[in-house]
Amino acid sequence: MEAINSRFPKAKRKGNGGEQWRAALFLSPSWLLLLLFFFVPAVLTFYFAFTNMALTGAAAANTQFVGFQNFVNMFQDATFRISVGNTILFLIFSAVIGQQVMGFLIAFLMNGRNRVFRSVVGSIVISGWVAPEVVCAFVWFAFLNDTGTANAFIQSIGFEPIAWLYTFPMVSVIIANVWHGTAFSMMVFQAALGDVPKEVEEAAMIDGASAWQRLIRITIPMISGSVVTNMVLVTLQTLGSFTLIYALTGGGPGNATETLPIYMYHQAFVNYQLGYGTAISLVLLLIGIVASLLYMKLLKVKL
């Protein structure tokens, strides 16, 4: 520390006032963009959630502050409660179990394999991720509809065709979203597993640790930071998933796949209740924050 202080005098390290103003001037465009496109919309969204803003009717001409009335109406709305349940179900099986576990398994099985094998498997998995959600929805609709590939296969082995999108709608959208999003988790875990020192695993092997013990006691604890980061990112991405579900089932049949983003869309742009729809978006944001804090608490990781 003394060496640093001797080489960089205090006044020089802090910089003079002119340099600080020059730095602020160069940074001002980015601050202005953040203010206009992030901070102001966030504040307005928070405010609109407490109003009766609408696209039609008397509320469209005279928007009023209604306090917590949108949230009171929300928790008295049976469809909202169904949407919350659907969202949590979709989140657990699609993001936490599906993408997270599948991504880790693929990355773990590819770890240490030859380059050709990793390139072929990686390209196949990533091809589902790079496709737009509406394309993924079309692919899975073609696979699961009454005359699709899934029914053609089960009929070929003697079973009756199944109306997958009507009989198992939530299972269908969960599988489609796992297929679409697993590549992101795979790449995160590939990078994390590549940073685990080989010497540590070799030392554990010499001490007689089995493959399962090395995985549980060495590999996973050493990549716990990446596990939490991936869970947070995948959770936030899954909570905002709209196009895939809407294009595949439209939230139906009935309310079977109506998650909060789709319910919010229906309220804001079909029923024209912008204030109510904005309040739903705040609940969605709150679920994402709670889930992220829960992950860090359970895995005892500080980001």
Protein Blocks (a to p, Z undefined) as FASTA:
>chain_A
ZZmmmmmcfklmnopaklmmmmmmmmmmmmmmmmmmmmmmmmmmmmmmmccbdfedjklm
mccdehjmlmmmmmmpmklmmmmmmmmmmmmmmmmmmmmmmmmmmmmmmgopafklmmmm
mmmmmmmmmpcfklmmmmmmmmmmmklmklmmmmmnopacddfklmmmmlmmmmmmmmmm
mmmmmmmmmmmmmmpcfklmmmmmmnopafklmmmmmmmmmmmmmmmmmmmmmmmmmmmp
mklmmmmnnopahjlmmcfklmmmmmmmmnopaklmmmmmmmmmmmmmmmmmmmmmmnop
aZZ
